[in-house]
């Protein structure tokens, strides 16, 4: 009963170690354990050589044909095992884990059984004791050695141990000599001891591999998280950089294209509808980009409302097609919680290797192309060109020098009169900034104003112009007003209305003598901020004029919604290339509308007396242009007013 209980516990331990618990290990861990069987096949060769040699020596010394047969069988099995060990690669995906284990198992069990039978048979027939010792020692040594070597698969280790040792123990009991019985008992006690040792080795090995796998999986997940954008699930900057280097390394001579996509006015979505809705829009854009991107392309969210697609292309024609698809997909309206949202995108494109052989240069080129797409009016695709680099250098130079110019008072305010077409008297002066560079001479506003708007310097510049104009206008007669152009960026800046109020207070200028000119594009960009700005300043008496009317969106809704006191008809209707009956009719229609609403109508760009006559007949009551005067410094503006007051009034315009 004691022997039976011990046997049951033994097989229970075997079953627990190699059965249910082994099922809990992952396939990857099991693969590693099976692979360990094929590690160092040279040890198999040494063991096989020693065992086959021992059998051969025993057969030669005993001169028994049966032992020669046993030695031959061992040699054949050993050779087959070595062929399998060296020929089957665990790294090959075609060799499944089960296949590798089965082949090894067949060879191991066959060799162990052949060796165990050879040792047992030697005890029965060997004429001399030293031959028995030779074969029994080989069988026991082999069983003990492989039980440790093959502990990675416990069933194989225990099977080899039992097959090589049990036949010897059974024959010892069969022969019945006291010494052999003692040997048989020793062998039977050796087997559970080696099973315990092999089991411990297996447990440590399995747990170590499982822990390593867990750590590797965790590291892999952390790596994925580190390279993934949490909102869209696309690659982030780190993931993009990794994929770009990887793709280029795999195809160093292939042409690639990088599309840098920026969603226009996306900040308004977050501000008006909230960040949750903004995140849903970003996810929607991400899904659309994934759908249209070529196979194997990397689609990444670079940050904020910017996305990047990096992919291999055949030529620039294919890149242009992809750019068109990007616009078409991103501009399709989104439907979120019943709200219809329209998103537009500006796209900058750079080709590799033409526009940059490395990732950094390529991204700089695409970023510069995106910058030009925005400057060119947004919602368009722009491909990189080498001239863009020169333009960027020039713009950065202007930006730096403009900041210094404001600090050093290199800028000046000039004033161009706006004249009453009936009386000829100056009603308003429009303040215009001039920059006289100490080395480059006069720089035109067209050169530095766009740069100031793009870089944000326009806020500082605009506040400075307003303050200077208010200070100078405070010295003029009270019936003369001053007009200042405002940039949309200046209006949207925090505290924009407060900046204007401070300028009026410091100059001591009546708010009713200040006119702020805005363009129609302002309302498309940010209607809510503009409305608050206009409302706050209108309450203290500041007046507003709609500048360049007819060149933008020309929505009458703006005139109806905001308290404009003046409309300025753009010069293209007065002195442009297409001046004619149509332009005259447009001027007349605007003048009639302004008259009905009690608004002043200013005709810009007047250069000849004929043009003055045409716009006056059309109903415009105010005029501005070189016919009356160019923009002049403040002291000349004061002289014009003084001369006008001395003469009483100019002669009525003919």
C-alpha positions in Angstrom: 0.0 0.0 0.0 2.9 2.3 0.9 4.5 1.7 -2.5 1.2 2.3 -4.3 0.6 5.5 -2.4 4.1 6.7 -3.3 3.6 5.8 -6.9 0.3 7.7 -7.0 1.9 10.8 -5.5 4.7 10.6 -8.0 2.4 10.5 -11.0 0.2 13.2 -9.5 3.3 15.4 -9.4 4.2 14.6 -12.9 0.6 15.3 -14.1 0.5 18.6 -12.2 3.8 19.8 -13.5 3.4 18.7 -17.1 -0.3 18.6 -17.5 -2.9 21.2 -16.3 -0.3 23.7 -15.2 1.6 23.5 -18.4 -1.7 24.2 -20.3 -1.7 27.6 -18.5 1.6 28.7 -20.1 1.2 30.6 -23.3 2.1 29.1 -26.6 5.1 31.4 -26.8 6.5 30.0 -23.5 5.9 26.4 -24.6 7.7 27.2 -27.8 10.7 28.4 -25.9 10.7 25.3 -23.7 10.5 23.0 -26.7 13.3 25.0 -28.4 15.5 24.3 -25.4 15.4 20.6 -26.4 17.2 21.5 -29.6 19.7 23.8 -28.0 23.3 22.6 -28.1 22.8 19.5 -30.3 26.5 18.7 -29.8 25.7 17.4 -26.3 23.4 14.9 -27.9 26.2 13.8 -30.2 28.6 13.4 -27.4 26.1 11.4 -25.3 25.2 9.2 -28.3 28.8 8.6 -29.1 29.7 7.5 -25.6 26.7 5.2 -25.2 27.0 3.5 -28.6 30.8 3.1 -28.0 30.1 1.5 -24.6 27.6 -0.9 -26.2 30.1 -1.7 -28.9 32.9 -2.4 -26.4 30.5 -4.6 -24.3 29.6 -6.6 -27.4 33.2 -7.0 -28.4 34.4 -8.0 -24.9 31.5 -10.4 -24.3 31.6 -11.6 -27.9 27.8 -11.8 -28.0 26.0 -11.3 -31.3 22.9 -10.0 -29.5 24.9 -7.1 -28.0 26.2 -6.3 -31.5 22.6 -6.0 -32.6 21.8 -3.7 -29.6 24.8 -1.5 -30.4 23.7 -1.3 -34.1 20.1 -0.3 -33.1 21.5 2.4 -30.7 23.7 3.7 -33.5 20.9 3.9 -36.0 18.6 5.7 -33.5 21.4 8.1 -32.5 22.2 8.9 -36.1 18.5 9.7 -36.8 18.3 11.9 -33.7 21.3 13.8 -34.7 20.0 14.4 -38.2 16.7 15.6 -36.8 18.5 17.8 -34.2 20.7 19.5 -36.7 18.1 19.6 -39.5 15.0 20.9 -37.8 15.2 24.6 -37.0 12.9 25.9 -34.2 13.2 29.3 -35.7 11.3 28.1 -38.8 7.6 29.0 -38.8 6.9 25.8 -40.8 8.0 23.7 -37.9 5.2 23.9 -35.4 5.8 23.5 -31.7 3.9 20.2 -31.6 5.8 18.8 -34.6 9.2 19.7 -33.0 8.2 18.1 -29.7 6.8 15.0 -31.3 9.8 14.3 -33.4 12.2 14.8 -30.4 9.9 12.7 -28.2 10.0 9.7 -30.6 13.7 9.8 -30.9 14.3 10.3 -27.2 12.0 7.5 -26.1 13.4 5.1 -28.7 17.0 5.7 -27.7 16.3 5.5 -24.0 14.3 2.3 -24.4 17.0 0.7 -26.5 19.6 1.7 -24.0 17.6 0.4 -21.1 16.9 -3.0 -22.8 20.6 -3.3 -23.7 21.7 -2.7 -20.1 19.1 -5.1 -18.8 20.1 -7.8 -21.3 23.7 -7.4 -20.4 22.9 -8.3 -16.8 21.2 -11.5 -18.0 23.9 -12.7 -20.4 27.2 -11.0 -19.7 29.9 -13.5 -18.7 31.8 -10.9 -16.6 30.7 -8.4 -14.0 32.7 -5.4 -15.5 30.6 -5.7 -18.6 27.4 -5.4 -16.5 28.9 -2.4 -14.7 29.8 -0.7 -18.1 26.3 -0.9 -19.5 24.4 -0.3 -16.2 26.5 2.8 -15.6 25.8 4.1 -19.1 22.1 3.5 -18.7 21.9 5.2 -15.3 24.2 8.0 -16.3 22.2 8.7 -19.5 18.9 8.7 -17.6 20.2 11.1 -15.0 21.8 13.3 -17.5 18.9 13.7 -19.9 16.4 14.2 -17.1 18.2 17.4 -16.2 19.0 18.4 -19.8 15.4 17.9 -21.1 13.7 19.4 -18.0 12.1 22.0 -20.3 9.6 19.3 -21.3 9.1 17.3 -18.1 7.2 14.4 -19.8 10.2 13.7 -22.1 12.7 14.0 -19.3 10.8 11.6 -17.0 10.0 9.2 -19.9 13.7 9.0 -20.9 14.7 8.4 -17.3 12.1 5.7 -16.8 12.8 3.9 -20.1 16.5 3.8 -19.6 16.5 2.8 -15.9 13.3 0.8 -15.2 14.3 -2.2 -17.4 17.6 -2.6 -15.5 15.8 -2.5 -12.1 13.2 -5.1 -13.2 16.0 -7.5 -14.4 17.8 -7.0 -11.1 14.8 -8.1 -9.2 14.3 -11.0 -11.7 17.8 -12.4 -11.3 17.4 -12.1 -7.5 21.0 -11.9 -6.4 21.2 -9.7 -3.2 23.6 -7.3 -4.8 21.3 -6.8 -7.9 18.3 -6.5 -5.7 20.0 -3.7 -3.8 20.9 -2.1 -7.2 17.3 -2.4 -8.3 16.1 -0.7 -5.1 18.7 2.0 -5.5 17.5 2.6 -9.1 13.8 2.8 -8.0 14.7 5.3 -5.3 16.8 7.3 -7.8 13.9 7.8 -10.2 11.6 9.9 -7.9 14.6 11.8 -6.7 15.5 12.8 -10.3 11.9 13.5 -11.0 11.8 16.0 -8.2 15.0 17.6 -9.3 13.8 17.8 -12.9 10.5 19.1 -11.8 12.1 21.9 -9.8 14.3 22.8 -12.8 11.2 22.8 -15.0 9.3 25.1 -12.6 12.2 27.6 -12.4 12.7 27.5 -16.2 9.0 27.8 -17.0 8.5 30.7 -14.5 11.5 32.5 -15.7 10.4 32.3 -19.3 6.9 33.3 -18.4 8.2 36.3 -16.4 10.4 37.3 -19.4 7.4 36.9 -21.7 5.3 39.1 -19.4 8.0 41.7 -19.2 8.4 41.6 -23.0 4.7 41.9 -23.6 4.4 44.8 -21.1 7.4 46.5 -22.8 5.7 46.0 -26.2 2.5 47.5 -24.9 4.3 50.4 -23.4 6.1 50.9 -26.7 2.8 50.9 -28.6 1.3 53.3 -26.1 4.3 55.6 -26.4 3.9 55.7 -30.2 0.1 56.0 -30.3 -2.2 59.0 -30.1 -4.7 58.4 -27.4 -7.5 60.4 -29.1 -7.4 59.0 -32.7 -5.5 55.8 -32.3 -3.1 56.9 -35.0 0.6 57.1 -34.6 1.9 60.1 -32.7 5.1 62.0 -33.3 7.3 59.2 -31.9 5.4 56.6 -33.9 5.7 58.7 -37.1 9.5 59.1 -36.7 9.9 55.4 -36.1 7.8 54.4 -39.1 9.5 56.9 -41.4 13.0 55.6 -40.5 11.8 52.0 -40.8 10.1 52.5 -44.2 13.0 54.3 -45.6 15.5 51.7 -44.4 13.5 48.9 -46.0 13.2 50.8 -49.3 16.1 53.3 -49.5 15.7 54.0 -53.2 11.9 54.3 -53.3 10.2 57.7 -53.7 8.0 58.8 -50.8 5.6 61.6 -50.2 4.8 63.4 -46.9 1.4 65.1 -46.6 1.1 67.6 -43.8 -2.5 68.4 -43.1 -3.8 71.2 -41.0 -7.5 71.6 -40.2 -8.5 75.2 -40.8 -10.2 77.1 -37.9 -10.5 73.9 -35.8 -10.1 75.9 -32.6 -13.6 77.3 -33.2 -15.0 73.8 -33.0 -13.5 73.3 -29.5 -14.4 76.8 -28.3 -18.0 76.7 -29.5 -19.0 73.0 -29.2 -16.5 71.7 -26.6 -13.5 69.5 -26.6 -15.6 66.2 -26.6 -17.1 67.2 -30.0 -13.7 68.3 -31.2 -12.2 64.9 -30.3 -15.0 63.2 -32.3 -14.2 65.4 -35.3 -10.5 64.4 -35.0 -11.5 60.8 -34.8 -13.7 61.2 -37.9 -10.9 62.9 -39.8 -8.5 60.2 -38.7 -10.8 57.4 -40.0 -11.2 59.2 -43.4 -7.4 59.6 -43.8 -6.9 55.9 -42.9 -9.5 55.0 -45.6 -7.9 57.0 -48.4 -4.3 56.5 -47.5 -2.4 53.9 -49.6 -1.6 50.5 -48.2 1.3 50.4 -45.9 1.1 54.2 -45.4 1.8 55.7 -42.0 -1.1 58.0 -40.8 -0.2 60.1 -37.8 -1.7 62.8 -35.7 1.2 65.2 -35.3 -0.5 67.3 -32.6 -3.5 69.5 -32.1 -5.3 69.6 -35.4 -2.4 68.5 -37.6 -2.1 65.1 -39.3 0.6 63.6 -41.5 0.5 60.9 -44.1 3.8 59.3 -45.1 3.7 56.8 -47.9 5.5 55.4 -51.0 4.3 56.9 -54.3 5.1 56.2 -57.9 5.5 59.9 -58.9 4.2 63.4 -58.3 1.0 62.7 -60.2 0.0 60.1 -57.7 0.9 62.5 -54.9 -1.4 65.1 -56.5 -4.2 62.6 -56.6 -3.8 61.8 -52.9 -3.8 65.5 -52.1 -7.0 66.0 -53.9 -8.6 63.0 -52.1 -7.5 64.4 -48.8 -9.4 67.7 -49.6 -12.4 65.8 -50.8 -12.7 63.6 -47.8 -11.9 66.2 -45.1 -14.3 68.7 -46.6 -17.3 66.3 -46.5 -19.6 67.5 -43.7 -19.6 65.7 -40.4 -22.9 64.9 -38.6 -22.4 64.9 -34.9 -25.4 64.9 -32.5 -27.5 66.4 -35.2 -25.1 69.2 -35.9 -23.7 69.6 -39.4 -20.0 70.5 -39.2 -17.8 71.5 -42.1 -14.0 71.1 -41.8 -11.5 72.4 -44.3 -7.9 71.6 -44.5 -4.7 73.1 -45.8 -2.1 70.6 -47.1 1.6 70.9 -47.6 3.4 68.2 -49.6 7.1 67.3 -49.9 8.6 64.5 -52.0 11.5 62.3 -51.0 14.3 62.4 -52.0 13.7 65.5 -54.1 12.8 67.8 -51.2 14.8 66.0 -48.4 16.7 62.8 -48.2 16.3 62.5 -44.4 13.2 62.7 -42.3 13.9 66.1 -40.7 14.6 67.9 -43.9 11.5 66.3 -45.5 9.3 67.5 -42.7 10.7 71.0 -42.8 9.9 71.1 -46.5 6.4 69.9 -46.0 5.8 72.3 -43.1 7.0 75.2 -45.3 4.7 74.1 -48.1 1.8 74.0 -45.6 2.7 77.5 -44.5 2.4 78.7 -48.0 -0.9 76.9 -48.4 -2.2 78.8 -45.5 -0.8 82.1 -46.7 -2.3 81.5 -50.1 -5.9 81.4 -48.7 -6.2 78.1 -46.9 -8.2 75.0 -48.0 -5.6 74.2 -50.7 -2.7 71.9 -51.4 0.8 73.3 -51.9 3.8 71.4 -53.0 7.2 72.4 -51.8 9.4 74.6 -54.0 13.0 75.8 -53.4 11.8 79.4 -53.7 9.8 78.9 -50.5 13.0 78.7 -48.5 14.2 82.0 -49.8 10.8 83.5 -49.0 10.9 82.1 -45.5 14.3 83.5 -44.8 13.1 86.9 -46.1 10.0 86.8 -43.9 11.9 85.8 -40.8 14.3 88.6 -41.4 11.4 91.1 -41.7 9.8 89.7 -38.6 13.0 90.2 -36.5 13.6 93.7 -37.9 10.0 94.7 -37.5 10.1 93.9 -33.8 13.2 96.1 -33.5 11.7 98.8 -35.6 8.8 99.2 -33.2 11.1 99.5 -30.3 13.4 102.0 -32.0 10.5 104.2 -33.4 11.6 103.5 -37.0 7.9 103.4 -38.0 5.9 106.4 -38.9 2.2 107.2 -39.3 1.1 108.9 -42.5 -2.4 110.2 -43.1 -4.5 110.2 -46.3 -7.5 112.6 -46.3 -11.1 111.4 -47.0 -12.9 114.3 -48.5 -16.6 115.4 -48.7 -17.4 115.3 -52.4 -19.9 118.2 -52.1 -17.9 120.7 -50.0 -14.4 119.6 -50.6 -13.6 119.7 -46.9 -11.6 117.0 -45.2 -13.8 114.9 -43.0 -11.4 112.1 -42.0 -7.8 111.1 -42.2 -7.0 107.4 -42.6 -3.9 106.4 -40.6 -1.4 104.4 -42.6 1.9 103.0 -41.3 5.2 103.5 -43.1 8.5 101.9 -42.4 11.7 103.7 -43.3 14.5 101.1 -42.8 17.8 102.7 -42.0 19.6 100.5 -44.5 17.0 99.2 -46.9 15.1 102.4 -47.3 11.3 102.5 -47.4 9.6 99.1 -47.1 6.1 98.8 -48.5 3.2 97.8 -46.2 2.6 94.9 -48.6 6.0 93.5 -47.5 5.7 93.6 -43.8 2.0 93.7 -42.9 1.4 90.1 -44.0 4.5 89.0 -42.1 3.2 90.8 -39.0 -0.2 89.1 -39.3 1.3 85.6 -39.8 3.7 86.0 -36.8 1.4 87.8 -34.4 3.5 91.0 -34.4 0.4 92.7 -35.9 -1.2 92.8 -32.4 1.7 95.0 -31.1 1.9 96.9 -34.3 -1.8 97.5 -34.5 -2.0 98.8 -30.9 1.0 101.1 -31.6 -0.7 102.5 -34.7 -4.0 103.1 -32.9 -2.2 104.9 -30.0 -0.1 107.1 -32.3 -3.1 108.0 -34.5 -5.2 108.9 -31.5 -2.5 111.1 -30.1 -2.0 113.0 -33.3 -5.8 113.3 -34.0 -6.4 114.9 -30.6 -4.6 118.0 -31.9 -7.0 118.4 -34.9 -10.3 120.3 -35.0 -13.0 118.4 -33.3 -15.0 117.8 -36.5 -12.2 115.9 -38.1 -12.0 112.2 -37.4 -9.3 109.6 -37.7 -9.7 106.1 -39.3 -7.5 103.1 -38.3 -7.4 99.7 -40.0 -7.7 96.7 -37.7 -6.4 93.2 -38.3 -8.6 90.3 -37.4 -5.8 89.0 -35.3 -5.7 92.3 -33.3 -9.4 92.1 -32.7 -9.3 88.4 -31.5 -6.4 89.1 -29.2 -7.3 89.1 -25.4 -8.1 92.6 -24.2 -8.4 94.1 -27.7 -11.2 96.5 -26.8 -9.3 97.5 -23.7 -6.3 98.4 -25.8 -8.3 100.8 -27.9 -9.9 102.4 -24.8 -6.5 102.9 -23.3 -5.2 104.5 -26.5 -8.2 106.9 -26.4 -7.8 107.8 -22.8 -4.0 108.4 -23.0 -4.5 110.6 -26.1 -7.5 112.4 -24.6 -9.4 111.8 -27.9 -13.2 111.7 -27.9 -14.2 108.1 -28.9 -16.7 109.5 -31.4 -13.7 110.8 -33.4 -12.2 107.4 -33.9 -13.3 105.2 -36.8 -12.1 101.5 -36.9 -12.1 100.0 -40.4 -12.6 96.2 -40.7 -12.9 94.0 -43.7 -15.6 91.4 -44.6 -13.2 88.5 -44.1 -13.2 89.3 -40.4 -16.7 88.0 -39.9 -15.9 84.7 -41.6 -12.9 84.1 -39.4 -14.5 84.8 -35.9 -18.0 86.3 -35.8 -18.5 85.9 -32.1 -15.3 87.7 -31.0 -15.9 90.4 -33.5 -19.4 91.0 -32.3 -18.3 91.4 -28.7 -15.5 93.7 -29.8 -17.7 96.0 -31.9 -20.5 96.0 -29.3 -18.1 97.0 -26.5 -16.6 99.9 -28.4 -19.8 101.1 -30.0 -21.2 101.6 -26.5 -18.6 104.4 -25.9 -19.1 106.0 -29.3 -16.4 104.5 -31.5 -17.6 104.2 -35.1 -17.0 101.4 -37.5 -16.5 101.3 -41.2 -16.7 98.3 -43.6 -13.6 98.5 -45.7 -13.0 97.0 -49.2 -16.6 96.3 -49.7 -17.3 94.1 -52.8 -14.0 92.2 -52.8 -14.9 89.6 -50.2 -18.1 87.9 -49.3 -20.3 91.0 -49.5 -22.9 89.7 -47.3 -25.6 92.2 -46.5 -26.2 90.4 -43.2 -23.1 92.0 -41.8 -24.4 95.4 -42.5 -27.7 94.6 -40.9 -26.1 92.9 -37.9 -23.4 95.4 -37.0 -23.5 99.2 -36.4 -21.5 100.3 -39.4 -21.6 104.1 -40.1 -19.6 104.0 -43.2 -19.0 101.7 -46.2 -15.8 102.0 -48.3 -16.2 100.9 -51.9 -13.1 99.1 -53.1 -10.8 100.9 -55.6 -11.2 98.1 -58.1 -14.7 99.4 -58.9 -13.4 102.9 -59.4 -10.0 102.7 -61.1 -9.6 99.0 -61.8 -9.1 97.3 -65.1 -12.8 96.3 -65.4 -14.3 99.6 -64.7 -17.5 100.2 -66.8 -21.2 100.1 -66.7 -21.3 97.1 -64.4 -19.0 98.6 -61.8 -20.9 101.9 -62.0 -24.2 100.1 -61.4 -22.6 98.3 -58.4 -21.4 101.7 -56.9 -24.8 103.2 -57.5 -26.6 100.3 -55.8 -24.2 100.4 -52.8 -24.7 104.2 -52.5 -28.5 103.9 -52.6 -28.4 101.3 -49.9 -26.1 103.4 -47.8 -28.3 106.5 -48.2 -31.4 104.6 -47.2 -29.5 103.3 -44.1 -28.0 106.7 -43.2 -24.5 105.6 -43.9 -21.6 107.4 -45.5 -20.3 105.9 -48.7 -16.6 106.3 -49.5 -15.2 105.7 -53.0 -11.5 104.7 -52.8 -8.8 105.0 -55.4 -9.9 108.3 -57.0 -7.2 109.6 -59.3 -8.9 111.8 -61.9 -11.6 114.4 -61.9 -13.7 112.2 -64.2 -13.7 109.4 -61.6 -14.7 111.9 -58.9 -17.6 113.1 -61.0 -18.8 109.4 -61.7 -18.8 108.3 -58.1 -20.5 111.6 -56.9 -23.2 111.2 -59.5 -23.6 107.6 -58.4 -24.4 108.7 -54.9 -21.0 108.5 -53.0 -20.7 111.4 -50.6 -17.0 110.8 -49.6 -13.9 110.2 -51.7 -10.3 109.1 -51.1 -7.4 108.9 -53.5 -4.4 110.5 -55.1 -6.7 113.1 -56.8 -7.0 114.8 -53.4 -3.8 113.8 -51.7 -1.3 111.0 -51.1 -0.7 109.9 -47.5 1.4 112.6 -45.8 3.2 112.9 -42.5 1.3 114.2 -39.5 2.7 117.7 -39.8 1.6 118.0 -43.4 -1.9 116.7 -42.4 -2.0 119.6 -39.8 -1.0 122.0 -42.5 -3.8 120.8 -44.9 -6.3 121.4 -42.1 -4.9 124.8 -41.3 -4.9 125.9 -44.9 -8.5 124.7 -45.2 -9.6 126.6 -42.1 -7.8 129.8 -43.3 -9.5 129.8 -46.7 -12.8 128.9 -45.1 -13.6 126.2 -47.5 -12.4 124.8 -50.8 -14.1 125.6 -54.0 -16.9 123.2 -54.7 -15.7 120.4 -56.9 -16.7 120.8 -60.4 
